[in-house]
Amino acid sequence: MSSLFRVFAAHLLPRRTRLGYWFVGLLVSGLVGTAQAAPVTLICSTDNPADSPHVLVLQRFAELLQRYSAGQLHAQVHYRDSAEFPAIRTEEVNVNMLLQGDESLQVTVVAAGNAAQKIEPLGFLMLPYLFADTQSAEKLFASDFMTRQLNQQMIDSYGVRSLGWLIGGFRHMTNSVRPVTRLQDLAGLRIRLPASRIMVSTYESFGAEVVPMNWADVPAALQSGGIDGQENPYSVIAYSRFWDYKQKYLTENGPFLWSGPLLINEAFFQRLSAAQQALVSRAATEAVREQWQANQSQTQALQQQLLSHGMRIDALQDKPEWIKRSLPLWQEQYALIGAGDAARGQALVEQVKRVLQAP
C-alpha cells in the first residue's frame, strides 16, 4: 500500500475502517505482484519449414525455456507452413525487424549470409574455404572472440545479440542440367545465391551465372526453370525436398560452411530481469549444443536420403583450382566486413585466423 494511501487512511478513516482498507491494500499489493510476475512471451520466427534446423532449435529453445522458468518465460515459434503460427516474414526482413526493435518479433535464426547483409562484420563467415571442417568451426564459435568480443560489437553497433550459433554442413551446389565435377562444367548455369556480395562474387569467380534471390522464392524459381540450381547444406536440400524441384545433380564443392546466429533484440533482452536473462541464455546454449551434436551424425543419412530420391552426388576433380580462384576475393571483402573500413575488416579476419590456427 502506498505512503499516500496510509496517510489518507490514518487521518480520515475510523480505526475499524482503516483495518479494512489495510487488508484491501495488502490484497491489491498481492495482485500487483502477481501481475508483475505474469509470463513473458518471446515471439520467435523463421522462414523455414518444420524439419529445418532453424525450427528444431527454436522449438527446443522454447521447451527448455518453459521448463527452466516454470512457465514464466514462453517462446512462441512461428515457421513456414505452420497452421497455428505461420512465419512472420522472410529471413532478411526478420533481421531488419530485430535491428529496428519491432515489437512483433524478438528472436530469429538466420543464415549467416543473410545476417551479414545488415550486420557487416559477420561477412567473414562467408569467406570461401575459411573452414577446413566442422570441428574448426565449433572451436571458433565457442571462442571468447565469438561469444564475447564480436557479440559485444553486435550489441553496441546493431542492437542485437547472438544467443548461440547453429552449425550445419558445408554448402554444396545442386542443379537440374548436368553433373558438375570441374570448374568448366559451371559455364552457363544459373545458380541462385543469397544476396550476399561475398557469396555472389565467389560463384562468379567459378564461372557461374549468379542469380541473387530471397530464400522464399527459390522453390518456385527451380520449378519454373527460372534458375538451374542453388547451393545449401545437405540438411536444407533434404528438408526442402529439392528432388521435387528438378534438382538431380549435387556437387560437393563446399566453399562455405552453413552457420546461423540465434539472434535476440538487445533492448528486449535488457528489459528482462537478470534471472530471466540467465534462463534465456541457458536454454539457447543447450538447444544450440544439441544441434551441433545432431549435425555431426546426420550427413551420411542425408546423403542416402538424396540418393534414394534419384539425386546424384559428385566430388570435385579439381578442388584446388576452386580454392585458388576464390582466395583473392578475401582481400576484396575486407572493406565490407569492416563496414567500410578495409583495415578493420582485415584485422577481424586475421583475428579469426589466429583462433582457427591455435592448438
C-alpha positions as CSV (number, residue, x, y, z in Angstrom):
1,M,0.0,0.0,0.0
2,S,1.4,3.4,-0.9
3,S,2.5,6.0,1.7
4,L,-0.2,8.4,0.5
5,F,-2.8,5.7,1.0
6,R,-1.6,5.1,4.5
7,V,-1.7,8.8,5.4
8,F,-5.2,9.1,4.0
9,A,-6.4,6.1,5.9
10,A,-4.8,7.2,9.2
11,H,-6.2,10.7,9.3
12,L,-9.6,10.4,7.6
13,L,-10.9,7.0,8.4
14,P,-12.1,5.4,11.7
15,R,-9.9,2.6,13.1
16,R,-12.1,-0.3,12.0
17,T,-12.4,1.1,8.6
18,R,-8.7,1.6,8.4
19,L,-8.1,-2.0,9.2
20,G,-10.4,-2.9,6.4
21,Y,-8.6,-0.7,4.0
22,W,-5.3,-2.1,5.2
23,F,-6.4,-5.6,4.3
24,V,-7.6,-4.4,0.9
25,G,-4.3,-2.6,0.4
26,L,-2.4,-5.9,1.1
27,L,-4.7,-7.7,-1.3
28,V,-4.1,-5.1,-4.0
29,S,-0.4,-5.3,-3.4
30,G,-0.5,-9.0,-3.8
31,L,-2.5,-8.7,-7.1
32,V,0.0,-6.1,-8.4
33,G,2.9,-8.5,-7.5
34,T,1.0,-11.3,-9.3
35,A,0.6,-9.1,-12.4
36,Q,4.3,-8.2,-12.4
37,A,5.1,-12.0,-12.4
38,A,2.9,-12.7,-15.4
39,P,4.5,-14.9,-18.1
40,V,6.7,-13.1,-20.7
41,T,6.3,-14.2,-24.3
42,L,9.1,-14.2,-26.7
43,I,7.9,-14.2,-30.4
44,C,10.3,-16.3,-32.5
45,S,10.1,-16.7,-36.2
46,T,11.9,-18.2,-39.2
47,D,11.0,-18.6,-42.8
48,N,11.9,-22.3,-42.9
49,P,9.8,-25.5,-42.7
50,A,9.2,-27.8,-39.8
51,D,12.2,-30.2,-40.2
52,S,14.8,-27.4,-40.6
53,P,17.5,-26.9,-38.0
54,H,16.1,-23.3,-37.6
55,V,12.7,-24.6,-36.4
56,L,14.1,-27.5,-34.4
57,V,16.4,-25.3,-32.5
58,L,13.7,-22.7,-31.8
59,Q,11.3,-25.4,-30.7
60,R,13.9,-26.9,-28.4
61,F,14.7,-23.4,-27.1
62,A,11.0,-23.0,-26.3
63,E,10.8,-26.3,-24.5
64,L,13.8,-25.6,-22.3
65,L,12.8,-22.1,-21.6
66,Q,9.3,-23.2,-20.5
67,R,10.9,-25.8,-18.2
68,Y,13.6,-23.8,-16.6
69,S,11.4,-20.8,-16.0
70,A,8.5,-22.9,-14.7
71,G,6.2,-21.3,-17.3
72,Q,7.2,-17.7,-16.6
73,L,9.0,-17.4,-20.0
74,H,7.2,-18.6,-23.0
75,A,8.6,-18.8,-26.6
76,Q,6.1,-18.8,-29.4
77,V,7.7,-20.3,-32.5
78,H,6.5,-19.2,-36.0
79,Y,7.7,-21.0,-39.1
80,R,6.8,-21.7,-42.7
81,D,3.6,-23.7,-43.3
82,S,2.7,-23.8,-39.6
83,A,-1.1,-23.8,-39.3
84,E,-1.1,-22.3,-35.8
85,F,1.9,-19.9,-36.0
86,P,2.9,-19.2,-39.6
87,A,6.2,-17.5,-40.4
88,I,6.1,-13.7,-39.9
89,R,8.4,-12.6,-42.7
90,T,11.4,-13.7,-44.7
91,E,14.9,-14.2,-43.2
92,E,16.2,-10.9,-44.4
93,V,13.1,-9.0,-43.1
94,N,13.3,-10.8,-39.8
95,V,16.8,-9.4,-39.3
96,N,15.6,-5.9,-40.1
97,M,12.8,-6.3,-37.6
98,L,15.2,-7.2,-34.8
99,L,17.5,-4.3,-35.8
100,Q,14.6,-1.9,-35.7
101,G,13.2,-3.2,-32.4
102,D,9.9,-4.2,-34.0
103,E,7.7,-5.4,-31.0
104,S,6.2,-8.2,-33.1
105,L,9.4,-10.2,-33.2
106,Q,12.1,-10.8,-30.5
107,V,14.1,-13.8,-31.7
108,T,15.1,-15.4,-35.0
109,V,17.5,-17.8,-36.5
110,V,19.0,-16.7,-39.8
111,A,21.7,-17.9,-42.2
112,A,25.0,-16.1,-41.7
113,G,25.0,-14.9,-45.3
114,N,21.6,-13.2,-44.9
115,A,22.5,-11.8,-41.5
116,A,25.7,-10.3,-42.9
117,Q,23.7,-8.1,-45.3
118,K,22.8,-5.9,-42.3
119,I,25.4,-7.0,-39.7
120,E,28.5,-6.5,-41.8
121,P,31.2,-8.0,-39.5
122,L,29.5,-11.4,-39.9
123,G,30.6,-11.3,-43.5
124,F,33.8,-13.1,-42.6
125,L,31.8,-16.3,-42.1
126,M,31.2,-16.4,-45.8
127,L,34.8,-16.1,-46.9
128,P,35.2,-19.1,-49.3
129,Y,37.1,-22.1,-47.9
130,L,37.5,-20.4,-44.5
131,F,36.8,-23.6,-42.6
132,A,38.7,-26.9,-43.1
133,D,36.0,-28.9,-41.2
134,T,33.1,-28.5,-38.8
135,Q,35.3,-29.1,-35.8
136,S,37.3,-25.9,-36.6
137,A,34.0,-24.1,-36.8
138,E,32.9,-25.3,-33.4
139,K,36.2,-24.1,-31.9
140,L,35.6,-20.7,-33.4
141,F,32.0,-20.4,-32.3
142,A,32.9,-21.4,-28.7
143,S,35.8,-19.0,-28.5
144,D,35.9,-15.8,-26.5
145,F,36.2,-13.9,-29.7
146,M,32.7,-15.0,-30.9
147,T,30.9,-15.3,-27.5
148,R,32.2,-12.0,-26.0
149,Q,34.2,-9.7,-28.4
150,L,32.2,-10.0,-31.6
151,N,28.9,-10.3,-29.7
152,Q,29.6,-7.1,-27.8
153,Q,30.2,-5.4,-31.2
154,M,26.9,-6.6,-32.4
155,I,25.2,-5.3,-29.3
156,D,26.8,-1.9,-29.4
157,S,26.6,-1.3,-33.1
158,Y,23.5,-3.2,-34.2
159,G,21.3,-3.6,-31.2
160,V,21.1,-7.4,-31.4
161,R,23.0,-10.2,-29.6
162,S,23.7,-13.8,-30.5
163,L,22.5,-16.3,-28.0
164,G,24.4,-19.0,-29.9
165,W,25.4,-20.2,-33.3
166,L,23.9,-23.1,-35.3
167,I,26.4,-25.1,-37.5
168,G,25.1,-27.0,-40.5
169,G,27.0,-28.8,-43.1
170,F,29.1,-27.4,-45.9
171,R,27.0,-25.7,-48.6
172,H,27.0,-27.7,-51.8
173,M,25.7,-26.9,-55.2
174,T,22.7,-28.6,-56.9
175,N,21.4,-28.2,-60.5
176,S,19.0,-29.7,-62.9
177,V,21.1,-29.6,-66.1
178,R,24.3,-31.7,-65.8
179,P,26.9,-33.2,-63.4
180,V,29.5,-30.6,-62.3
181,T,32.9,-32.1,-61.4
182,R,35.2,-29.4,-62.8
183,L,35.1,-25.6,-63.0
184,Q,34.4,-25.7,-66.7
185,D,31.1,-27.5,-66.1
186,L,29.6,-24.4,-64.4
187,A,29.7,-22.3,-67.5
188,G,26.2,-21.1,-68.4
189,L,24.4,-22.5,-65.3
190,R,22.1,-20.1,-63.5
191,I,22.7,-20.6,-59.8
192,R,20.7,-19.0,-57.0
193,L,22.6,-17.5,-54.1
194,P,21.5,-15.2,-51.2
195,A,22.1,-11.5,-51.9
196,S,25.5,-11.8,-50.2
197,R,28.2,-9.9,-52.0
198,I,30.9,-12.4,-50.9
199,M,28.9,-15.4,-52.0
200,V,27.9,-13.9,-55.3
201,S,31.5,-12.9,-56.1
202,T,32.7,-16.4,-55.2
203,Y,30.4,-18.2,-57.6
204,E,31.1,-15.6,-60.3
205,S,34.8,-16.4,-59.9
206,F,33.9,-20.0,-60.5
207,G,32.2,-19.1,-63.8
208,A,28.6,-19.5,-62.9
209,E,25.7,-17.1,-63.8
210,V,24.6,-15.9,-60.4
211,V,21.0,-15.1,-59.6
212,P,20.7,-13.4,-56.1
213,M,17.2,-14.3,-54.7
214,N,15.3,-14.4,-51.5
215,W,15.1,-17.9,-50.0
216,A,11.3,-17.9,-50.1
217,D,11.3,-17.6,-53.9
218,V,13.7,-20.4,-54.6
219,P,11.3,-23.4,-54.9
220,A,9.1,-21.7,-57.4
221,A,12.1,-20.5,-59.5
222,L,13.6,-24.0,-59.6
223,Q,10.2,-25.5,-60.6
224,S,9.7,-22.9,-63.4
225,G,13.2,-23.2,-64.7
226,G,14.0,-19.5,-63.8
227,I,17.1,-20.8,-62.2
228,D,19.0,-24.1,-62.8
229,G,20.3,-24.6,-59.3
230,Q,21.2,-23.4,-55.9
231,E,23.6,-24.2,-53.1
232,N,22.9,-25.3,-49.5
233,P,24.0,-27.9,-47.0
234,Y,22.6,-31.4,-47.2
235,S,20.0,-30.7,-44.4
236,V,18.4,-27.8,-46.3
237,I,18.4,-29.7,-49.6
238,A,16.7,-32.6,-47.9
239,Y,14.1,-30.8,-45.8
240,S,13.3,-28.6,-48.9
241,R,12.8,-31.8,-51.0
242,F,14.7,-30.3,-53.9
243,W,14.4,-33.6,-55.8
244,D,10.8,-32.5,-56.3
245,Y,12.1,-29.3,-58.0
246,K,14.2,-30.9,-60.7
247,Q,17.5,-30.9,-58.7
248,K,19.1,-34.1,-59.9
249,Y,22.8,-33.3,-59.6
250,L,24.7,-32.4,-56.4
251,T,28.3,-31.3,-56.4
252,E,30.3,-31.5,-53.2
253,N,32.2,-28.2,-53.8
254,G,31.6,-26.8,-50.3
255,P,33.1,-23.3,-50.4
256,F,31.0,-22.2,-47.4
257,L,30.0,-23.8,-44.2
258,W,26.4,-23.1,-43.2
259,S,26.1,-21.3,-39.9
260,G,23.5,-19.1,-38.4
261,P,23.1,-17.0,-35.3
262,L,20.2,-17.3,-32.9
263,L,19.5,-13.6,-32.5
264,I,17.6,-11.7,-29.9
265,N,16.8,-8.0,-29.9
266,E,19.1,-6.4,-27.3
267,A,16.6,-3.8,-26.0
268,F,14.1,-6.6,-25.3
269,F,16.8,-8.7,-23.7
270,Q,17.7,-5.8,-21.3
271,R,14.1,-5.4,-20.3
272,L,14.2,-8.9,-18.8
273,S,15.4,-9.4,-15.2
274,A,18.9,-10.7,-14.7
275,A,17.4,-14.1,-13.7
276,Q,15.3,-14.2,-16.8
277,Q,18.3,-13.3,-19.0
278,A,20.2,-16.2,-17.5
279,L,17.4,-18.6,-18.2
280,V,17.1,-17.4,-21.8
281,S,20.9,-17.8,-22.3
282,R,20.9,-21.2,-20.7
283,A,18.0,-22.5,-22.8
284,A,19.6,-21.1,-26.0
285,T,23.1,-22.6,-25.2
286,E,21.7,-26.0,-24.6
287,A,19.5,-26.0,-27.7
288,V,22.4,-25.0,-29.9
289,R,24.7,-27.6,-28.3
290,E,22.2,-30.3,-29.1
291,Q,22.0,-29.1,-32.7
292,W,25.8,-29.3,-33.0
293,Q,25.7,-32.9,-31.8
294,A,22.9,-33.8,-34.2
295,N,24.7,-32.2,-37.1
296,Q,27.8,-34.4,-36.6
297,S,25.9,-37.6,-37.2
298,Q,23.4,-36.8,-39.9
299,T,25.4,-36.2,-43.1
300,Q,25.6,-39.8,-44.2
301,A,21.9,-40.4,-43.6
302,L,21.1,-37.2,-45.6
303,Q,23.2,-38.4,-48.5
304,Q,21.4,-41.7,-48.6
305,Q,18.1,-39.8,-48.5
306,L,19.0,-37.8,-51.5
307,L,20.3,-40.8,-53.4
308,S,17.1,-42.7,-52.6
309,H,15.1,-39.9,-54.4
310,G,17.2,-40.2,-57.5
311,M,19.7,-37.5,-57.0
312,R,23.4,-38.0,-58.0
313,I,26.3,-36.9,-55.8
314,D,29.7,-36.0,-57.4
315,A,33.0,-34.9,-55.9
316,L,35.2,-32.3,-57.5
317,Q,38.1,-33.5,-59.7
318,D,39.9,-30.1,-59.5
319,K,39.1,-28.7,-56.0
320,P,42.5,-26.9,-55.6
321,E,41.5,-24.8,-58.6
322,W,38.2,-23.8,-57.0
323,I,40.2,-22.7,-53.9
324,K,42.8,-20.9,-56.0
325,R,40.1,-18.9,-57.9
326,S,38.3,-17.8,-54.7
327,L,41.1,-16.9,-52.3
328,P,41.9,-13.5,-54.0
329,L,38.3,-12.5,-53.1
330,W,39.2,-12.4,-49.4
331,Q,41.1,-9.1,-49.7
332,E,38.3,-7.6,-51.8
333,Q,35.8,-8.2,-49.0
334,Y,37.7,-6.6,-46.1
335,A,36.0,-3.2,-46.6
336,L,32.6,-4.8,-46.5
337,I,33.4,-6.9,-43.4
338,G,34.8,-3.7,-41.7
339,A,31.6,-1.7,-42.6
340,G,33.6,0.5,-44.9
341,D,37.0,0.2,-43.2
342,A,39.2,-2.3,-45.0
343,A,41.9,-2.2,-42.3
344,R,39.3,-3.0,-39.6
345,G,37.9,-5.8,-41.7
346,Q,41.3,-7.3,-42.3
347,A,42.1,-7.1,-38.6
348,L,38.9,-9.0,-37.8
349,V,39.8,-11.7,-40.3
350,E,43.3,-12.0,-39.0
351,Q,42.0,-12.5,-35.5
352,V,39.6,-15.2,-36.8
353,K,42.6,-17.0,-38.4
354,R,44.5,-16.9,-35.2
355,V,41.6,-18.6,-33.3
356,L,41.3,-21.2,-36.0
357,Q,45.1,-21.9,-36.1
358,A,45.5,-22.0,-32.3
359,P,46.3,-25.5,-30.9
